């Protein structure tokens, strides 16, 4: 999945597949996670958030099912 860089201390890049509603996040630690059933509006809000890390903690991390890729 193609990811785009984020201006964030916690999240290096984010990618989104609207067909499958999968959000893929690469953290600055190098870990990559996929989050499932994420609406397009949540992806847009993450990109537009003043703090992507805070938005992730409050609106994504414990809300959507995920898998750790590496």
Order of alpha helices (4+ residues) and beta strands (2+ residues): beta-beta-beta-beta-alpha-alpha-beta
